Amino acid sequence: MNITIIGTGNMGRGIGTRLVAGGHSVTLIDQNLESAQNLAKDLRKVHEGANVQVGNLGQSIKDEIVVLAVWYPISLELAKTYAHQLAGKIVVDIANPLNSTFDGLATQPGSSAAEELAALLPEGTKVVKAFNTTFAGTLVAGQVAGQTLDVLIAGDDEYANNIVAALVQDGGLTPVKVGGLQKARQLEGLGFIGITIQGPLGYGFGSAWRLVSPA
Ligand SMILES: NC(=O)c1ccc[n+]([C@@H]2O[C@H](COP(=O)([O-])OP(=O)(O)OC[C@H]3O[C@@H](n4cnc5c(N)ncnc54)[C@H](OP(=O)(O)O)[C@@H]3O)[C@@H](O)[C@H]2O)c1
């Protein structure tokens, strides 16, 4: 599959690494083209023959799947500015919408960054919440302490959820579909808890949530 990633920071690298490792083609878009070019150079080393392209923010997006690897509320700004380009696509929201003091979420109770994003995009656009509970470095490594990562996925469109789940699986991770897009509220809460416990536990953003199955 062909996936466009907007944002080539830590998470652009992490998700890009897993997508390329899974044999998929990636187009990297950033407001800073040099950042996209540098990441592309690294991703081409992940998988021999990897198809990694770069592009400018604002250029037309040909891929059906677009990952917004940017901070909230920049994700919302992009949705407003590029709504016509994202229309009808699978848009993956990965944001943990922390407030300015990092002690809570910036979203209102009864909502989520993913739902706010969906409300800004044209009808028929399929927003999927994913990857907000997995830290960037663990995505690059593809594992923590020898264990695969769970990627929690929420969305209202089953086709889109299944596509994202397949990408996750191809990248060597375990997809866990948790329900409709409203479940993004809980996923963003879990993402927030995951962030706040790193310091006290001394895990340095190297841990992962894992659902352990019965024997
Ligand atoms: N880091 C994690 O472990 C982690 C885990 C789960 C979820 N997340 C979520 O992932 C998202 C990205 O986090 P990150 O750690 O990857 O951040 P990051 O390393 O700071 O990367 C953010 C990217 O967004 C780009 N950007 C900034 N302003 C922009 C704009 N106005 N238009 C377009 N692109 C813009 C940046 O470009 P420049 O370099 O040019 O500024 C950079 O490429 C956040 O929503 C975060 O909550 C992060």
PDBQT file of the ligand as one rigid body, heavy atoms in Angstrom, charges set to zero:
ROOT
HETATM    1  N1  LIG A 301       6.759  11.135  20.482  1.00  0.00    +0.000 N 
HETATM    2  C1  LIG A 301       6.029  10.090  20.891  1.00  0.00    +0.000 C 
HETATM    3  O1  LIG A 301       6.540   9.098  21.468  1.00  0.00    +0.000 OA
HETATM    4  C2  LIG A 301       4.551  10.060  20.641  1.00  0.00    +0.000 A 
HETATM    5  C3  LIG A 301       3.812   8.915  21.003  1.00  0.00    +0.000 A 
HETATM    6  C4  LIG A 301       2.460   8.855  20.705  1.00  0.00    +0.000 A 
HETATM    7  C5  LIG A 301       1.842   9.922  20.068  1.00  0.00    +0.000 A 
HETATM    8  N2  LIG A 301       2.575  11.030  19.765  1.00  0.00    +0.000 N 
HETATM    9  C6  LIG A 301       1.911  12.145  19.060  1.00  0.00    +0.000 C 
HETATM   10  O2  LIG A 301       2.513  12.236  17.789  1.00  0.00    +0.000 OA
HETATM   11  C7  LIG A 301       2.464  13.579  17.318  1.00  0.00    +0.000 C 
HETATM   12  C8  LIG A 301       3.861  13.981  16.835  1.00  0.00    +0.000 C 
HETATM   13  O3  LIG A 301       4.772  13.832  17.891  1.00  0.00    +0.000 OA
HETATM   14  P1  LIG A 301       6.332  13.813  17.623  1.00  0.00    +0.000 P 
HETATM   15  O4  LIG A 301       6.976  13.342  18.859  1.00  0.00    +0.000 OA
HETATM   16  O5  LIG A 301       6.607  13.090  16.340  1.00  0.00    +0.000 OA
HETATM   17  O6  LIG A 301       6.626  15.375  17.414  1.00  0.00    +0.000 OA
HETATM   18  P2  LIG A 301       7.878  16.033  16.694  1.00  0.00    +0.000 P 
HETATM   19  O7  LIG A 301       9.060  15.148  16.755  1.00  0.00    +0.000 OA
HETATM   20  O8  LIG A 301       7.976  17.393  17.283  1.00  0.00    +0.000 OA
HETATM   21  O9  LIG A 301       7.412  16.143  15.172  1.00  0.00    +0.000 OA
HETATM   22  C9  LIG A 301       6.354  16.982  14.809  1.00  0.00    +0.000 C 
HETATM   23  C10 LIG A 301       6.372  17.204  13.301  1.00  0.00    +0.000 C 
HETATM   24  O10 LIG A 301       5.323  18.134  12.988  1.00  0.00    +0.000 OA
HETATM   25  C11 LIG A 301       5.845  19.099  12.085  1.00  0.00    +0.000 C 
HETATM   26  N3  LIG A 301       5.114  20.363  12.167  1.00  0.00    +0.000 N 
HETATM   27  C12 LIG A 301       5.165  21.301  13.137  1.00  0.00    +0.000 A 
HETATM   28  N4  LIG A 301       4.360  22.337  12.847  1.00  0.00    +0.000 NA
HETATM   29  C13 LIG A 301       3.791  22.055  11.661  1.00  0.00    +0.000 A 
HETATM   30  C14 LIG A 301       2.876  22.728  10.829  1.00  0.00    +0.000 A 
HETATM   31  N5  LIG A 301       2.340  23.908  11.180  1.00  0.00    +0.000 N 
HETATM   32  N6  LIG A 301       2.506  22.145   9.686  1.00  0.00    +0.000 NA
HETATM   33  C15 LIG A 301       3.014  20.957   9.347  1.00  0.00    +0.000 A 
HETATM   34  N7  LIG A 301       3.883  20.250  10.074  1.00  0.00    +0.000 NA
HETATM   35  C16 LIG A 301       4.268  20.800  11.219  1.00  0.00    +0.000 A 
HETATM   36  C17 LIG A 301       7.271  19.270  12.543  1.00  0.00    +0.000 C 
HETATM   37  O11 LIG A 301       8.001  19.895  11.527  1.00  0.00    +0.000 OA
HETATM   38  P3  LIG A 301       9.288  20.798  11.897  1.00  0.00    +0.000 P 
HETATM   39  O12 LIG A 301      10.354  19.834  12.264  1.00  0.00    +0.000 OA
HETATM   40  O13 LIG A 301       9.564  21.540  10.645  1.00  0.00    +0.000 OA
HETATM   41  O14 LIG A 301       8.879  21.711  13.040  1.00  0.00    +0.000 OA
HETATM   42  C18 LIG A 301       7.666  17.815  12.773  1.00  0.00    +0.000 C 
HETATM   43  O15 LIG A 301       7.968  17.190  11.544  1.00  0.00    +0.000 OA
HETATM   44  C19 LIG A 301       1.925  14.411  18.493  1.00  0.00    +0.000 C 
HETATM   45  O16 LIG A 301       0.564  14.662  18.271  1.00  0.00    +0.000 OA
HETATM   46  C20 LIG A 301       2.088  13.515  19.710  1.00  0.00    +0.000 C 
HETATM   47  O17 LIG A 301       1.090  13.742  20.683  1.00  0.00    +0.000 OA
HETATM   48  C21 LIG A 301       3.908  11.144  20.041  1.00  0.00    +0.000 A 
ENDROOT
TORSDOF 0
